[in-house]
Amino acid sequence: MAPVESTDMMPNPDEALALLDWQVSMGADEAFEEEAVDRFSQAPATAAQRNSTHNQSEPAAPSDHHSPESKSAAGSYKSAQPKPVTPKPAQSATGASADDAEQAAAAATTLDELEKALQAFEGGHIKRSAKNTVFKRGDVNSRVMIIGNAPETEDDVSGKPFSGRAGALLSKMMGFIDIDLDEDAYVTHLVPWRLPGINRPDPQVIAMCRPFVMRHIELARPEHILILGGLAATGIIQSDKGITQLRGRWHDLAINDLSVAAMVTYGPDYLIRTPSAKANAWRDLLSFKERVSQPNA
């Protein structure tokens, strides 16, 4: 038989991973045999072999329920039954709850502790499909903190925010207002794991990630925040307005004893797809530069 060339019926890796998670949650966590069997390398069974296997697999019906032969056959039949499998606790597809995230984030007293807490946290299929927990980039002592939506493929590989094509554009954007991403800013994401082939995660995922990024802000204690993208704006500001209404304006964030001003604008990944939005993003950056350049702003 010729090999199948079409991949239309083949699940992509993210769908396969989601299916595997579902099977594990249903208790299907063990194979039927200890070693894999290559069925394609086996010769087809003859009619005699198939009949022999069929006869051996089905015990003969006993004529006398009290005879020793019937008891022996029944005992043999019972011993051939598969052992019951105790299902493992179901794993959440979206991850642990927002309350669990709140407790884990609040327990961290330093940025190193917060990073370790994120690495140990149950992040659902999004975390399990990612290579790295992308936590930070730049100088934590900077006055400026930049927060994006989520890592892209290059970020997931390097473990560093904005290290791919979108990062190259962001470096140019910030360079125009005299801010170097590694020396003059501290950079992170709302979601620390690459999103597996989807544009926007479930609201539960945003709720799960928010306590970590808010604690991140509180521990870093920047003077100004630049929020890049609608997902990050929704998660941090918690407004029902879209990014077109939120961008270009300053928003006051209060986190316990910390008060910090945040500006929202378009993310570099969106600007790559929609070059017509660059003019508005440039206006936002000029407004951001004006306020940051003020010594007591």
PyMOL commands that set and color helices and strands:
alter all, ss='L'
color gray80, all
select helices_A, chain A and resi 13-25+39-41+47-57+68-79+98-107+111-120+124-128+153-158+165-175+203-220+230-237+243-246+268-273+275-292
alter helices_A, ss='H'
color red, helices_A
select strands_A, chain A and resi 137-138+144-148+186-189+224-228+250-255+258-265
alter strands_A, ss='S'
color yellow, strands_A
deselect
rebuild
show_as cartoon
